[in-house]
Amino acid sequence: MRSQDVLKLPSMPAAGPSYPAGPYRFINREFLVITYETDAELIRAGLPEPLEPIAEPIVHYEWIKMPDSSGFGSYTESGLVIPATLNGEPVNFVSQMYLDDDPPIAAGREIWGFPKKYAHPKLEIVKDTLTGTLEYAGQLVAMGTMGYKHESMTGHSDQTLATLSKTQINLKLIPGVDGRAEVCQLVAINLTDIVVKGSWIGPGRLHLVPHVNAPVADFPVRRVVGAHHFLADLTLPFGRVVHDYNKDVELPVAIAAE
């Protein structure tokens, strides 16, 4: 295999790459987002500098069902997102993500730094209830419920569009062969080509269970603020580096001289 052929590979392994080249288009992506209040000191501890907390100690817990994803197939995702600011700009820091499909786990971690781990999330309609669950290692660690389509957001699609358009921030951490953090960055992503197909709000509840390897309950629920259910087509493009820890942190002279 020639060098130029190696450089054209979209991902590892060379024999059967884990995922194709992007960007990636999602059709009928379905979201359940339950927003809740937690403890302010936990949010501060969970945000890597230079991210700063917003005034309200809120967290978004999400389930996302993706039945038609170019290159990735069909899968479901669940996790925690923390509203924050970066240099005064409102952003969402993606804190934890759990999903059930290998290609988007590999691509998400390797390209954008999404904090993805393999688990078993599910988003489904059960009678009159939109229900999200997350199981890790055979144990239930999260359950969210929302009254199904209680109040339509028709005519207010701009609010849902703003939600989807908000800048997402990931902490991308990839060790080098010496074990050190060869890549240690904050990466920003903005979804594009967004088409909102439906949006609803209604009553919601969220139950989180402590688990050592899926610590969503480390941000305990103090009060549910609201629940939002929406459906959209969108494109996940490549991202951009907005902070590089290796370039900003000065090493001690003795280490730097080695």
C-alpha positions in Angstrom: 0.0 0.0 0.0 1.5 3.3 -1.1 1.8 6.3 1.3 -0.8 8.3 -0.6 -3.2 5.4 -0.3 -2.7 5.2 3.5 -3.4 8.9 3.8 -6.7 8.5 2.0 -8.1 5.9 4.4 -11.1 7.3 6.4 -10.4 5.2 9.6 -8.8 2.1 11.0 -8.4 -0.8 10.2 -7.1 -0.4 6.7 -8.9 -3.6 5.8 -12.5 -2.6 6.4 -12.5 0.9 8.0 -14.6 1.3 11.1 -16.5 4.3 9.5 -16.5 6.1 6.1 -15.4 9.6 5.4 -17.8 12.4 6.5 -19.6 14.6 6.9 -22.6 12.5 8.2 -26.3 13.0 7.5 -29.0 12.0 10.0 -32.7 11.5 8.9 -35.5 11.5 11.4 -33.3 12.0 14.4 -35.6 11.9 17.5 -34.7 13.6 20.8 -36.0 13.4 24.3 -34.3 16.1 26.4 -35.1 16.5 30.1 -33.7 19.6 31.7 -33.2 19.6 35.5 -31.5 21.5 38.3 -28.5 20.0 40.1 -25.8 21.3 42.5 -23.8 24.2 41.3 -20.5 23.0 42.8 -20.8 19.7 40.9 -21.3 21.6 37.6 -18.2 23.6 38.3 -16.2 20.5 39.0 -17.5 18.8 35.9 -16.5 21.6 33.5 -12.9 21.7 32.2 -11.4 25.2 32.2 -11.6 27.5 30.3 -15.4 26.6 30.3 -17.4 28.6 32.8 -20.8 27.6 34.4 -23.9 29.7 33.6 -25.9 31.3 36.4 -28.5 28.5 36.6 -27.2 25.1 37.8 -28.9 23.1 35.0 -28.2 19.9 33.1 -29.8 18.4 30.0 -30.3 14.7 30.1 -30.8 13.4 26.5 -31.9 10.4 24.6 -31.4 10.5 20.9 -32.8 7.8 18.5 -31.1 7.8 15.1 -32.8 5.3 12.7 -31.1 6.5 9.5 -27.4 7.7 9.9 -25.1 7.8 6.9 -22.1 5.5 7.6 -23.4 4.5 11.0 -26.7 2.8 10.5 -29.4 2.8 13.2 -28.6 3.3 16.8 -29.6 5.1 20.0 -27.7 7.4 22.3 -28.1 8.8 25.9 -26.1 11.1 28.1 -25.5 14.4 29.9 -25.0 17.8 28.5 -24.0 20.8 30.6 -24.8 24.4 29.5 -21.7 26.6 29.9 -19.9 29.6 28.3 -16.6 29.7 26.4 -15.1 33.2 26.1 -18.6 34.6 26.8 -20.3 32.5 24.1 -23.2 30.2 25.3 -22.2 26.5 24.5 -23.2 23.0 25.6 -20.5 20.8 27.1 -21.0 17.2 26.2 -20.1 15.4 29.5 -21.1 11.8 29.1 -22.5 9.7 26.2 -23.6 6.1 26.0 -24.7 4.2 22.8 -25.1 0.8 21.2 -23.2 0.9 17.9 -19.5 0.5 17.4 -18.9 2.8 14.3 -20.3 6.0 15.8 -18.4 5.2 19.1 -15.1 5.0 17.1 -15.8 8.0 14.9 -17.2 10.1 17.7 -14.2 9.6 19.9 -11.5 9.7 17.2 -12.8 12.7 15.1 -14.7 15.0 17.5 -13.8 13.8 21.0 -17.3 12.8 21.9 -17.1 11.0 25.3 -18.8 7.8 24.1 -19.0 4.4 25.8 -20.9 1.3 24.8 -24.1 0.7 26.7 -27.8 -0.1 26.0 -30.0 3.1 25.7 -33.6 2.9 24.4 -36.1 5.5 23.4 -39.7 4.3 22.7 -43.4 5.2 23.0 -45.1 3.1 25.6 -48.9 3.7 25.6 -49.2 7.5 26.4 -45.6 7.9 27.5 -42.4 8.7 25.7 -39.9 6.6 27.6 -36.1 6.7 27.7 -33.9 4.1 29.5 -30.2 3.4 29.8 -28.7 0.1 30.9 -25.0 -0.3 31.6 -23.5 -3.7 32.4 -26.9 -5.2 32.9 -28.1 -2.5 35.4 -30.6 0.4 34.9 -28.8 3.7 35.4 -31.3 6.2 33.9 -35.0 6.4 33.1 -36.8 9.4 31.7 -40.5 9.8 31.0 -42.5 12.5 29.2 -46.2 12.9 28.5 -46.5 12.1 24.7 -47.0 15.1 22.6 -48.9 17.1 25.2 -48.2 20.5 23.7 -47.1 21.1 20.1 -44.4 23.7 19.4 -45.7 24.2 15.9 -45.1 27.9 15.0 -42.1 28.0 17.3 -39.7 25.8 15.3 -37.1 28.6 15.6 -36.7 27.7 19.3 -36.0 24.1 18.4 -33.7 25.2 15.6 -31.7 27.4 18.1 -31.4 24.4 20.4 -29.9 22.2 17.7 -27.7 25.0 16.3 -26.0 25.8 19.6 -22.3 25.1 19.7 -21.3 21.8 21.3 -18.0 21.4 23.1 -16.1 18.2 23.6 -13.0 17.4 25.6 -10.9 15.4 23.1 -8.3 13.3 24.9 -6.2 10.8 23.0 -3.0 9.3 24.6 0.1 8.9 22.5 2.2 5.8 22.4 4.2 7.0 25.5 0.9 7.2 27.5 0.9 11.0 27.6 -2.1 13.1 26.3 -0.8 13.6 22.8 -4.2 15.2 21.9 -5.8 17.2 24.6 -8.2 19.8 23.2 -11.6 21.4 23.4 -13.4 20.8 20.1 -16.4 22.8 18.9 -19.1 21.4 16.6 -22.1 23.1 15.0 -24.7 21.0 13.3 -25.8 22.1 9.8 -28.6 21.7 7.3 -31.1 21.4 10.1 -34.8 20.6 9.2 -37.1 20.5 12.2 -39.9 18.1 11.5 -41.8 18.2 14.8 -41.4 19.6 18.3 -43.4 19.1 21.5 -43.1 20.0 25.2 -44.8 18.4 28.2 -44.4 17.1 31.8 -41.3 15.0 32.4 -39.6 13.0 35.1 -36.0 11.7 35.4 -34.6 8.9 37.6 -30.8 8.4 37.8 -29.1 5.4 39.6 -25.5 5.5 40.8 -23.1 3.4 38.8 -19.3 3.4 38.8 -18.9 3.1 35.1 -21.9 5.2 34.0 -21.9 8.0 36.6 -24.8 10.0 35.3 -26.2 10.1 38.9 -23.1 12.1 39.9 -25.3 15.1 38.8 -28.3 14.4 41.0 -31.8 15.6 40.1 -32.9 18.4 42.4 -35.9 19.7 40.3 -37.1 18.9 36.8 -37.4 22.1 34.8 -39.0 20.7 31.7 -39.1 18.1 28.9 -38.7 18.6 25.2 -39.4 16.0 22.4 -38.4 16.9 18.8 -37.6 15.3 15.4 -35.2 16.6 12.8 -32.9 15.9 9.9 -29.4 17.3 10.2 -25.8 17.0 9.2 -22.8 16.5 11.6 -19.8 18.2 10.0 -16.2 18.2 11.1 -15.3 20.3 14.1 -12.7 22.9 15.0 -10.2 23.2 17.9 -11.0 26.0 20.3 -8.5 25.3 23.1 -5.3 23.2 23.1 -4.2 22.2 26.5 -0.7 21.1 25.4 0.0 24.5 23.9 -1.4 26.5 26.8 0.3 24.6 29.7 4.0 25.3 30.2 6.0 22.3 31.4 8.7 22.6 34.1 12.1 23.4 32.7 13.6 20.1 33.8 11.0 18.1 32.0 10.9 20.4 28.9 14.7 20.0 28.5 14.6 16.2 28.3 
